[in-house]
Amino acid sequence: MNREWEDAHKVTEELVEGPPSRRANATLTPCPSGNYLWCIGGEFFSDDGKAYFYNDVYRYNPDKDEWRKFVSPTCPGPRSAHAVVTSAAGGGKLFLFGGEFSSLYQNTFHHYRDFWSFDISTHSWDRLDTKIRPSARSGHRMAMWKHYIVLFGGFYDPGHRTQYLNDTWVFDTQEYKWRQIEFKDMDRKPSARSGFSFLSTPEGIVLHGGYCKEYIKGKRPIGVMLDDTWFLRMSLETSQSPSSSTVSSDSLSLKWERRKKPSFAPHIRSGCTMALWSVKGMGVLFGGVTDDDRDEESLESVFWNDLYGYQLVGNGRWQSMTLKKLKKAGKGGKRKAAAVQQEESDGDDDGIKTQEVKNTKDLDVDPDDPILTTPIPRYNAMLTVLRNTLYIYGGIFERGSREYTLDDFYSIQLDKLERYTCLKHSGIVIPAEGDESSSDEDDDGVESDEDGNSDNETRVEEDDEGLNLKRLDDTPDDEEADELVDVRHDVRAQATAFMGVSRDTARSAEDVISTPEPGETLALFYARSREYWTQKAHGVSDNRGKQLRRDGFSFAEERYAEYKPILEEVEKILAEAGLDEDEMKAGAAQTGGGGGIASSRNRR
């Protein structure tokens, strides 16, 4: 047993050339027990419509400007939009919850509800299974307060409508137990949302902003950017609080308080989760996107590359963190350059190629001006602060209908604000306005999951185009029969393909009624398809009445038996995603539009 455990937790460490490949919605987290950054997971969507999800673990050493990759057989599945929080206890740990996954051709999509612990000293993962835990979700946030992990919000997309959440959960790292915090109906609390900032302070946790969708019957969903700020006041008490607006669970007391909007604040935006600068008790915000989603014909977006700080203590206060002016005489154009940098995200700039292409021909612009070191506008950048240095990795920029996932890597010393340092340039070319048909030469990011450990990645390479499940009355030719025999040796691949087929809106009505769905028992399957099988039996049998219905049931039973191994494998796949039995039946059997992955991944 010890040998099996050791093999399952064996860790391979390798030095890699640079930052992870192009990706978005990964996590970049400062190490609680050393001068390192940890990058986990993420997603990349290529121009040809393929989705790549990652489960690799990278560590960055800023002292050596060195990236290392850690691979273990026991690890979370490929995912993005998960949440990670750190604890210094026991030599240092990373805790990961939830996230989402899509197959290569985006015909299978699910959320996770699994919970993992990464031991920084051994570089090994352990799954923490508890009977009580939060539901499956993406876009949520977690923060550490004393020895408690606090989780809030996120979204769940079963395929037809995105459900945003506003529940509050607490995990005790000493007792290893989750519990949901139930607030009274009269208590104020944040509305449902995802993609918000969630920063810990000595007195509690600050929540700011986020994103959700507004659903009005008969109208298309409208994206809503949020700019409200809340404070979750937390305290450890020896007795239950008598206050009606305070919730006590054991000795832990929690209460939501809404903060007043300050007179000065950044322009409303989404896709810009703040990083915690713990040395100064400040949240740091970079970039983001502002959408004008009122017109059904188009979505106008403004992308930002400005930098702000938010004082977490007291009532909260915003401050603009602009780079310091050059100490040179006779250069009156310096601030003009800064203004251009703030304005360039309005979409009128010509041809952006990361930071290498700058307009230095303008007589008013000094090529040594530090404002020219500012990264290009973006949203969903991976952001973190280690000591006094802010690190910015990747993010997304859009030009017209095209989306560009960036892979550049920057740092800036927040206590000096002199200039941005580019730790890795990007070769991604963003064409001029109106020329978005140009292709970028960046297909180097379209590698299959390079860590070699993603079972999900390898099995979905084949499923979307080559695994169409055959009906009982189909008679495939010899070549198709040979392919089908080969495919049946891999039930996991068939199950993954079937999850996509069951969601295909182009399926015929006959195919839908005659095919069992994941989570469906034989009785339920026959109950909804009884008329179909009775008519089928009537066409081949002279029996009538009860015997005819028995013949019909036999046909249904044969069909169900054919699909049963695949349905059982589907349930295993969803169980690996951390879904319980009820969620499995509700989520796996979803059919029809919604396109969970396409409609929810950009703005969170």
C-alpha positions as CSV (number, residue, x, y, z in Angstrom):
1,M,0.0,0.0,0.0
2,N,2.8,2.4,0.9
3,R,4.4,1.7,-2.5
4,E,1.2,2.4,-4.3
5,W,0.8,5.7,-2.5
6,E,4.3,6.7,-3.2
7,D,3.9,5.9,-6.9
8,A,0.6,7.9,-7.0
9,H,2.3,10.9,-5.3
10,K,5.7,10.8,-7.1
11,V,6.6,14.2,-8.3
12,T,8.7,15.1,-11.3
13,E,10.5,18.5,-11.4
14,E,11.9,20.1,-14.4
15,L,13.4,23.4,-15.4
16,V,11.5,25.0,-18.3
17,E,12.6,27.8,-20.6
18,G,10.1,30.4,-19.6
19,P,6.6,31.2,-18.4
20,P,3.7,28.8,-19.1
21,S,2.2,28.8,-22.6
22,R,-0.5,31.3,-23.6
23,R,-3.5,30.9,-21.3
24,A,-6.2,32.8,-19.5
25,N,-8.1,32.3,-16.2
26,A,-5.2,30.5,-14.5
27,T,-4.2,31.4,-11.0
28,L,-0.9,33.2,-10.1
29,T,-0.3,33.0,-6.3
30,P,2.5,34.2,-4.1
31,C,4.1,31.4,-2.0
32,P,3.4,31.6,1.7
33,S,6.7,30.1,2.7
34,G,9.3,31.4,0.2
35,N,10.0,34.0,-2.5
36,Y,8.2,32.2,-5.3
37,L,5.0,32.5,-7.4
38,W,2.8,29.5,-8.2
39,C,0.8,29.3,-11.5
40,I,-1.8,26.6,-11.8
41,G,-4.1,25.6,-14.7
42,G,-5.8,27.9,-17.2
43,E,-7.3,27.7,-20.7
44,F,-6.5,28.6,-24.3
45,F,-8.9,28.9,-27.2
46,S,-7.3,28.7,-30.6
47,D,-8.5,30.5,-33.8
48,D,-9.7,27.2,-35.2
49,G,-12.2,26.8,-32.3
50,K,-10.3,24.3,-30.2
51,A,-10.2,24.5,-26.4
52,Y,-7.1,23.6,-24.4
53,F,-7.4,23.3,-20.6
54,Y,-4.4,22.7,-18.4
55,N,-3.6,21.2,-15.1
56,D,0.1,21.9,-14.9
57,V,1.8,23.5,-11.9
58,Y,4.6,26.1,-12.4
59,R,6.8,27.8,-9.9
60,Y,8.6,31.1,-10.6
61,N,11.7,32.2,-8.8
62,P,12.1,36.0,-9.3
63,D,15.6,36.0,-7.9
64,K,16.8,33.7,-10.6
65,D,14.1,34.6,-13.2
66,E,13.5,30.8,-13.4
67,W,10.5,28.7,-14.1
68,R,10.1,25.1,-12.9
69,K,7.3,22.7,-13.6
70,F,6.0,20.0,-11.2
71,V,4.2,16.9,-12.5
72,S,2.5,14.2,-10.4
73,P,0.0,11.4,-11.2
74,T,-2.2,12.6,-8.4
75,C,-3.4,16.1,-9.2
76,P,-6.5,18.1,-10.1
77,G,-7.9,17.6,-13.6
78,P,-7.4,20.3,-16.3
79,R,-9.4,23.4,-15.5
80,S,-9.7,27.2,-15.5
81,A,-11.6,29.8,-13.5
82,H,-10.8,27.9,-10.3
83,A,-9.8,29.6,-7.0
84,V,-6.6,29.1,-5.0
85,V,-5.7,30.4,-1.6
86,T,-2.5,29.9,0.5
87,S,-1.7,29.0,4.1
88,A,1.7,29.2,5.8
89,A,0.8,26.4,8.3
90,G,2.6,23.1,8.0
91,G,5.4,24.4,5.8
92,G,3.0,26.1,3.4
93,K,0.0,24.8,1.4
94,L,-2.1,25.9,-1.6
95,F,-5.8,25.1,-1.4
96,L,-7.7,24.8,-4.8
97,F,-11.5,24.6,-5.3
98,G,-13.7,24.2,-8.3
99,G,-13.3,25.6,-11.8
100,E,-14.5,24.4,-15.2
101,F,-13.4,22.2,-18.1
102,S,-14.3,21.9,-21.8
103,S,-13.4,19.2,-24.3
104,L,-11.2,20.0,-27.3
105,Y,-14.1,20.9,-29.6
106,Q,-16.2,22.4,-26.8
107,N,-19.0,19.8,-27.1
108,T,-18.5,18.7,-23.4
109,F,-18.4,21.2,-20.6
110,H,-18.7,20.8,-16.8
111,H,-17.9,22.6,-13.6
112,Y,-15.9,21.1,-10.8
113,R,-16.6,21.0,-7.0
114,D,-13.5,19.1,-5.9
115,F,-11.2,20.5,-3.2
116,W,-7.4,19.9,-3.2
117,S,-4.4,20.7,-1.1
118,F,-0.9,21.2,-2.5
119,D,2.0,20.7,-0.1
120,I,4.7,23.2,-0.9
121,S,7.5,21.2,0.8
122,T,6.8,17.9,-1.0
123,H,5.1,19.4,-4.2
124,S,2.4,16.8,-3.9
125,W,-1.4,17.0,-4.2
126,D,-4.0,15.5,-1.9
127,R,-7.8,15.6,-2.6
128,L,-9.9,16.6,0.4
129,D,-13.2,14.8,0.2
130,T,-15.9,16.0,2.6
131,K,-19.5,15.1,2.7
132,I,-20.5,18.8,3.1
133,R,-19.0,21.2,0.6
134,P,-19.9,24.0,-1.8
135,S,-21.6,23.2,-5.1
136,A,-19.8,23.0,-8.4
137,R,-18.9,26.5,-9.8
138,S,-16.4,28.7,-11.7
139,G,-15.4,32.3,-11.3
140,H,-15.7,32.2,-7.5
141,R,-13.1,33.7,-5.1
142,M,-11.5,32.5,-1.9
143,A,-9.6,34.3,0.8
144,M,-7.7,33.2,3.9
145,W,-8.6,34.8,7.3
146,K,-6.7,33.3,10.2
147,H,-7.1,29.6,9.8
148,Y,-10.3,29.8,7.8
149,I,-10.8,29.7,4.1
150,V,-13.8,31.8,3.0
151,L,-15.4,31.1,-0.4
152,F,-18.0,33.4,-2.0
153,G,-20.1,33.4,-5.2
154,G,-19.2,32.3,-8.7
155,F,-21.4,30.9,-11.4
156,Y,-22.8,27.5,-12.6
157,D,-23.8,27.0,-16.3
158,P,-25.9,23.8,-16.8
159,G,-26.3,24.6,-20.5
160,H,-29.4,26.8,-20.9
161,R,-28.9,29.7,-18.4
162,T,-25.9,30.9,-16.3
163,Q,-26.8,30.8,-12.6
164,Y,-24.8,33.3,-10.5
165,L,-24.2,32.5,-6.9
166,N,-23.9,34.6,-3.7
167,D,-23.5,31.9,-1.0
168,T,-20.8,32.2,1.6
169,W,-18.8,29.1,2.8
170,V,-16.1,28.7,5.4
171,F,-13.5,25.9,5.6
172,D,-11.7,25.3,8.9
173,T,-8.1,24.2,8.1
174,Q,-7.7,22.8,11.6
175,E,-10.9,20.7,11.6
176,Y,-11.0,20.1,7.8
177,K,-14.7,20.9,7.6
178,W,-16.8,23.0,5.3
179,R,-19.9,24.9,6.5
180,Q,-22.2,27.2,4.8
181,I,-22.9,30.5,6.5
182,E,-26.7,31.2,6.5
183,F,-27.6,34.8,6.8
184,K,-31.1,36.1,7.8
185,D,-33.4,37.3,5.1
186,M,-33.3,40.9,6.5
187,D,-29.5,41.0,6.5
188,R,-27.7,42.9,3.7
189,K,-25.4,40.9,1.6
190,P,-23.8,41.1,-1.9
191,S,-25.8,40.1,-4.9
192,A,-24.9,37.0,-7.0
193,R,-21.7,37.5,-9.1
194,S,-18.5,36.1,-10.4
195,G,-15.0,37.5,-11.2
196,F,-14.9,39.9,-8.2
197,S,-12.0,41.0,-5.9
198,F,-11.9,39.2,-2.6
199,L,-9.1,40.5,-0.3
200,S,-8.3,39.6,3.3
201,T,-7.7,42.1,6.1
202,P,-7.1,41.6,9.9
203,E,-10.8,42.4,10.6
204,G,-12.3,40.5,7.7
205,I,-12.6,40.4,3.9
206,V,-13.2,43.1,1.3
207,L,-15.3,42.3,-1.8
208,H,-15.4,44.6,-4.8
209,G,-17.0,44.6,-8.2
210,G,-17.6,41.5,-10.3
211,Y,-19.9,40.5,-13.2
212,C,-23.2,38.9,-13.7
213,K,-25.9,38.6,-16.4
214,E,-29.4,40.1,-16.2
215,Y,-32.1,37.8,-17.5
216,I,-35.4,39.5,-18.6
217,K,-38.2,37.3,-20.0
218,G,-38.4,37.7,-23.8
219,K,-35.1,39.5,-24.1
220,R,-31.5,38.5,-24.6
221,P,-29.3,38.4,-21.5
222,I,-27.4,41.6,-20.7
223,G,-24.0,41.6,-19.1
224,V,-23.8,43.7,-15.9
225,M,-20.6,45.1,-14.5
226,L,-20.6,45.7,-10.8
227,D,-18.7,48.4,-8.8
228,D,-20.1,48.0,-5.3
229,T,-17.8,47.3,-2.4
230,W,-18.6,45.1,0.7
231,F,-16.9,44.2,3.9
232,L,-17.3,40.8,5.5
233,R,-16.6,41.6,9.1
234,M,-15.2,38.5,10.9
235,S,-14.3,37.9,14.5
236,L,-13.7,35.0,16.9
237,E,-16.1,35.2,19.9
238,T,-16.4,33.1,23.0
239,S,-20.2,33.3,22.9
240,Q,-23.0,33.7,20.4
241,S,-23.7,37.2,19.4
242,P,-27.2,38.4,20.3
243,S,-27.3,40.8,17.3
244,S,-30.0,39.8,14.8
245,S,-27.8,40.9,11.9
246,T,-24.8,38.8,12.9
247,V,-24.4,35.1,12.1
248,S,-22.4,33.0,14.5
249,S,-21.1,29.5,13.8
250,D,-19.3,28.1,16.7
251,S,-17.0,30.9,17.8
252,L,-16.7,32.5,14.3
253,S,-18.9,35.5,13.7
254,L,-19.5,37.0,10.2
255,K,-21.5,40.0,9.1
256,W,-21.7,41.7,5.7
257,E,-21.5,45.5,5.5
258,R,-21.8,47.6,2.4
259,R,-19.3,50.4,1.9
260,K,-20.2,53.8,0.6
261,K,-19.0,54.6,-2.9
262,P,-16.0,57.0,-2.7
263,S,-15.9,60.2,-4.7
264,F,-13.0,59.0,-6.7
265,A,-12.9,55.5,-8.2
266,P,-11.7,53.8,-11.4
267,H,-14.1,53.7,-14.4
268,I,-16.5,50.7,-14.0
269,R,-15.1,47.6,-15.6
270,S,-14.9,43.8,-15.3
271,G,-12.1,41.3,-15.8
272,C,-9.8,42.9,-13.3
273,T,-9.6,41.1,-10.0
274,M,-7.3,42.9,-7.6
275,A,-4.2,41.4,-6.1
276,L,-3.4,41.9,-2.4
277,W,-0.4,44.0,-1.5
278,S,-0.3,42.9,2.1
279,V,2.7,45.0,3.1
280,K,0.6,48.2,2.6
281,G,-2.8,46.7,3.3
282,M,-3.9,47.6,-0.2
283,G,-5.6,46.0,-3.2
284,V,-3.9,46.6,-6.6
285,L,-6.0,46.7,-9.8
286,F,-4.7,46.6,-13.3
287,G,-6.5,46.7,-16.7
288,G,-10.0,45.3,-17.3
289,V,-12.7,45.9,-19.9
290,T,-15.7,48.1,-20.0
291,D,-18.6,46.8,-22.2
292,D,-21.5,48.7,-23.8
293,D,-23.9,45.8,-24.1
294,R,-27.1,47.8,-24.7
295,D,-27.2,47.3,-28.5
296,E,-28.2,43.8,-29.8
297,E,-26.3,44.4,-33.0
298,S,-22.8,44.9,-31.4
299,L,-20.8,44.9,-28.3
300,E,-18.6,48.0,-27.9
301,S,-15.7,47.4,-25.5
302,V,-12.9,49.7,-24.0
303,F,-9.8,47.9,-22.7
304,W,-7.7,49.4,-19.9
305,N,-4.1,49.3,-18.8
306,D,-4.2,51.7,-15.9
307,L,-3.1,50.9,-12.4
308,Y,-5.0,51.7,-9.1
309,G,-4.6,51.0,-5.5
310,Y,-7.5,50.5,-3.0
311,Q,-6.8,51.1,0.7
312,L,-8.6,48.2,2.5
313,V,-8.8,49.6,6.0
314,G,-11.5,52.1,7.2
315,N,-14.1,53.0,4.6
316,G,-11.8,52.2,1.8
317,R,-10.1,54.7,-0.6
318,W,-9.0,54.6,-4.2
319,Q,-5.8,56.1,-5.5
320,S,-4.3,56.3,-9.0
321,M,-0.9,54.7,-9.2
322,T,0.8,56.5,-12.1
323,L,4.4,56.1,-13.0
324,K,6.7,58.9,-11.8
325,K,7.7,61.6,-14.1
326,L,11.1,61.7,-15.7
327,K,13.4,64.2,-14.0
328,K,14.5,66.0,-17.2
329,A,14.2,69.6,-18.1
330,G,12.5,71.0,-21.2
331,K,10.3,68.0,-21.8
332,G,6.9,69.3,-21.5
333,G,5.3,66.4,-23.4
334,K,5.7,63.8,-20.8
335,R,2.3,63.9,-19.3
336,K,0.8,64.0,-22.8
337,A,2.3,60.6,-23.4
338,A,0.7,59.3,-20.2
339,A,-2.7,60.6,-21.4
340,V,-2.3,58.8,-24.6
341,Q,-1.6,55.6,-22.7
342,Q,-4.8,56.0,-20.8
343,E,-6.8,56.8,-23.9
344,E,-5.4,54.2,-26.3
345,S,-7.8,51.5,-25.2
346,D,-10.7,53.3,-27.0
347,G,-10.1,51.2,-30.1
348,D,-8.6,53.9,-32.3
349,D,-5.0,52.9,-32.0
350,D,-3.3,51.5,-35.1
351,G,-1.7,48.1,-34.9
352,I,-0.7,47.0,-31.4
353,K,2.1,44.5,-31.1
354,T,2.5,44.0,-27.4
355,Q,4.8,46.6,-25.9
356,E,7.5,46.5,-28.6
357,V,5.6,48.7,-31.1
358,K,5.3,52.2,-29.5
359,N,4.8,55.5,-31.3
360,T,8.2,57.0,-30.6
361,K,8.0,59.2,-33.7
362,D,5.9,61.7,-32.0
363,L,8.1,64.7,-31.2
364,D,6.3,65.1,-27.9
365,V,7.2,61.6,-26.8
366,D,10.6,60.8,-25.2
367,P,11.6,57.2,-26.1
368,D,13.0,56.9,-22.5
369,D,9.6,57.9,-21.0
370,P,8.7,55.1,-18.5
371,I,5.1,55.3,-19.6
372,L,6.2,53.5,-22.8
373,T,7.0,50.5,-20.6
374,T,3.3,50.0,-19.7
375,P,1.8,46.7,-21.0
376,I,-0.9,47.0,-23.6
377,P,-4.6,47.0,-22.4
378,R,-6.0,43.7,-21.4
379,Y,-8.5,42.0,-19.2
380,N,-8.4,38.7,-17.2
381,A,-4.7,39.1,-16.6
382,M,-3.1,36.9,-13.9
383,L,-2.1,39.4,-11.2
384,T,-0.2,38.9,-7.9
385,V,2.0,40.8,-5.5
386,L,5.1,39.3,-3.9
387,R,6.5,41.5,-1.2
388,N,6.5,44.9,-3.0
389,T,6.5,43.8,-6.6
390,L,3.4,43.4,-8.8
391,Y,3.6,40.6,-11.4
392,I,1.3,40.6,-14.5
393,Y,1.1,37.6,-16.7
394,G,-0.9,37.3,-19.9
395,G,-4.6,38.3,-20.2
396,I,-6.9,38.8,-23.1
397,F,-7.3,41.6,-25.7
398,E,-10.0,41.8,-28.4
399,R,-9.8,43.5,-31.8
400,G,-13.1,43.3,-33.7
401,S,-14.5,39.8,-33.5
402,R,-11.1,38.2,-32.7
403,E,-9.7,37.4,-29.3
404,Y,-6.0,37.4,-28.5
405,T,-4.7,35.5,-25.5
406,L,-1.4,37.2,-24.4
407,D,1.7,35.5,-23.0
408,D,3.9,38.4,-21.9
409,F,5.1,38.7,-18.4
410,Y,5.7,42.0,-16.5
411,S,6.7,43.3,-13.1
412,I,6.7,46.7,-11.4
413,Q,8.0,47.7,-8.0
414,L,4.9,49.2,-6.3
415,D,6.9,51.1,-3.7
416,K,8.8,53.0,-6.5
417,L,6.5,53.1,-9.5
418,E,9.4,54.0,-11.8
419,R,8.7,51.7,-14.8
420,Y,7.4,48.3,-15.8
421,T,10.0,45.6,-16.4
422,C,9.2,43.2,-19.2
423,L,10.3,39.7,-18.1
424,K,9.1,38.0,-21.3
425,H,8.1,39.7,-24.5
426,S,5.3,38.3,-26.7
427,G,5.5,37.7,-30.4
428,I,1.7,38.0,-30.8
429,V,0.8,40.6,-33.4
430,I,-2.5,42.4,-33.0
431,P,-3.4,43.9,-36.4
432,A,-4.6,47.4,-37.1
433,E,-8.3,48.3,-36.7
434,G,-10.3,46.7,-39.5
435,D,-7.5,44.3,-40.4
436,E,-8.4,41.6,-37.9
437,S,-8.5,39.0,-40.7
438,S,-4.7,38.9,-40.4
439,S,-3.5,35.8,-38.7
440,D,-1.0,35.9,-35.9
441,E,2.0,33.7,-36.0
442,D,1.3,32.4,-32.5
443,D,0.2,28.9,-33.0
444,D,3.0,27.8,-30.7
445,G,0.4,28.1,-27.9
446,V,-1.8,25.5,-29.5
447,E,-0.1,22.5,-28.1
448,S,-1.9,19.6,-26.6
449,D,-1.6,19.5,-22.9
450,E,2.1,19.7,-22.6
451,D,2.3,18.2,-19.2
452,G,1.4,14.8,-20.5
453,N,-0.8,14.1,-17.5
454,S,-4.1,15.3,-18.6
455,D,-6.2,12.2,-19.3
456,N,-9.1,14.5,-20.2
457,E,-7.0,16.3,-22.8
458,T,-5.7,13.1,-24.5
459,R,-9.0,11.4,-24.7
460,V,-10.9,14.4,-26.2
461,E,-8.4,14.7,-29.1
462,E,-10.5,12.1,-31.0
463,D,-14.0,12.4,-29.7
464,D,-15.7,15.2,-31.5
465,E,-15.2,14.3,-35.1
466,G,-14.7,10.5,-35.1
467,L,-17.0,9.0,-32.4
468,N,-20.5,9.4,-33.7
469,L,-22.4,6.7,-31.8
470,K,-24.4,4.3,-34.1
471,R,-28.1,3.5,-33.8
472,L,-29.2,-0.1,-33.5
473,D,-30.7,-0.1,-36.9
474,D,-27.7,1.4,-38.6
475,T,-25.7,-0.9,-40.8
476,P,-22.2,0.6,-41.1
477,D,-19.9,-0.4,-44.0
478,D,-16.8,-2.5,-43.3
479,E,-14.5,0.5,-42.7
480,E,-17.0,2.1,-40.3
481,A,-17.5,-1.2,-38.5
482,D,-13.7,-1.6,-38.0
483,E,-13.6,2.0,-36.6
484,L,-16.5,1.3,-34.2
485,V,-14.8,-1.9,-32.9
486,D,-11.6,0.0,-32.2
487,V,-13.6,2.8,-30.5
488,R,-15.4,0.4,-28.2
489,H,-12.2,-0.6,-26.7
490,D,-12.0,2.9,-25.2
491,V,-15.2,3.4,-23.2
492,R,-13.9,6.5,-21.7
493,A,-13.4,8.1,-25.1
494,Q,-17.0,7.0,-26.1
495,A,-18.4,8.5,-22.9
496,T,-16.6,11.8,-23.5
497,A,-18.0,11.9,-27.0
498,F,-21.5,11.0,-25.9
499,M,-21.5,13.8,-23.4
500,G,-21.1,16.1,-26.4
501,V,-23.6,14.3,-28.5
502,S,-26.3,14.5,-25.8
503,R,-25.9,18.3,-25.9
504,D,-26.0,18.7,-29.7
505,T,-28.9,20.9,-30.6
506,A,-28.8,19.5,-34.2
507,R,-30.0,16.0,-33.2
508,S,-33.2,14.7,-34.7
509,A,-36.3,14.4,-32.5
510,E,-36.1,10.6,-33.1
511,D,-32.5,10.4,-31.9
512,V,-33.3,12.4,-28.8
513,I,-36.4,10.3,-27.8
514,S,-34.7,6.9,-28.5
515,T,-31.4,7.5,-26.7
516,P,-31.0,7.3,-23.0
517,E,-29.5,10.4,-21.3
518,P,-26.8,10.4,-18.6
519,G,-28.4,10.0,-15.1
520,E,-31.5,8.3,-16.6
521,T,-32.6,4.9,-15.2
522,L,-34.2,2.3,-17.5
523,A,-37.6,3.1,-16.0
524,L,-37.3,6.8,-16.7
525,F,-36.0,6.2,-20.2
526,Y,-38.9,3.9,-21.0
527,A,-41.4,6.3,-19.5
528,R,-40.5,9.2,-21.8
529,S,-40.0,7.0,-24.9
530,R,-42.8,4.4,-24.5
531,E,-44.8,5.6,-27.5
532,Y,-41.7,5.5,-29.8
533,W,-40.9,1.9,-28.8
534,T,-44.5,0.8,-29.0
535,Q,-44.7,2.1,-32.6
536,K,-41.4,0.4,-33.5
537,A,-42.7,-2.9,-32.1
538,H,-46.0,-2.4,-34.0
539,G,-44.1,-2.3,-37.3
540,V,-42.4,-5.6,-36.8
541,S,-44.9,-7.6,-34.7
542,D,-48.4,-8.8,-35.0
543,N,-48.9,-8.6,-31.2
544,R,-51.3,-6.1,-29.8
545,G,-52.2,-4.7,-26.4
546,K,-50.1,-5.7,-23.4
547,Q,-47.9,-8.0,-25.4
548,L,-47.1,-5.2,-27.9
549,R,-46.1,-3.0,-25.0
550,R,-43.8,-5.8,-23.7
551,D,-42.2,-6.0,-27.1
552,G,-41.7,-2.2,-27.0
553,F,-40.1,-2.4,-23.6
554,S,-37.8,-5.1,-24.9
555,F,-36.6,-2.8,-27.6
556,A,-36.1,0.0,-25.0
557,E,-34.2,-2.4,-22.8
558,E,-31.9,-3.5,-25.6
559,R,-31.1,0.2,-26.4
560,Y,-30.5,1.0,-22.7
561,A,-28.2,-2.0,-22.3
562,E,-26.2,-0.9,-25.3
563,Y,-25.6,2.5,-23.8
564,K,-25.3,1.4,-20.1
565,P,-21.5,1.1,-20.1
566,I,-21.2,4.5,-21.7
567,L,-23.7,6.1,-19.2
568,E,-21.8,4.6,-16.3
569,E,-18.6,6.0,-17.6
570,V,-20.2,9.4,-18.0
571,E,-21.2,9.3,-14.3
572,K,-17.6,8.5,-13.4
573,I,-16.4,11.5,-15.4
574,L,-18.8,13.7,-13.7
575,A,-18.0,12.2,-10.3
576,E,-14.3,13.0,-11.0
577,A,-15.5,16.6,-11.4
578,G,-16.8,16.5,-7.9
579,L,-20.5,16.4,-8.7
580,D,-22.8,14.6,-6.3
581,E,-25.6,12.3,-7.6
582,D,-28.3,15.0,-7.8
583,E,-26.1,17.4,-9.7
584,M,-25.0,14.5,-11.9
585,K,-28.5,13.8,-13.0
586,A,-29.5,17.4,-13.4
587,G,-26.4,18.6,-15.2
588,A,-25.4,15.6,-17.3
589,A,-28.9,15.2,-18.8
590,Q,-29.0,18.9,-19.9
591,T,-29.6,19.2,-23.7
592,G,-30.0,22.1,-25.9
593,G,-28.4,25.5,-26.3
594,G,-26.6,27.7,-23.9
595,G,-23.2,26.9,-25.0
596,G,-21.9,27.2,-21.5
597,I,-18.3,27.5,-22.4
598,A,-18.7,30.0,-25.2
599,S,-21.1,32.3,-23.4
600,S,-19.6,32.6,-20.0
601,R,-15.8,32.4,-20.3
602,N,-15.0,35.9,-21.5
603,R,-16.5,38.1,-18.9
604,R,-16.0,37.0,-15.3
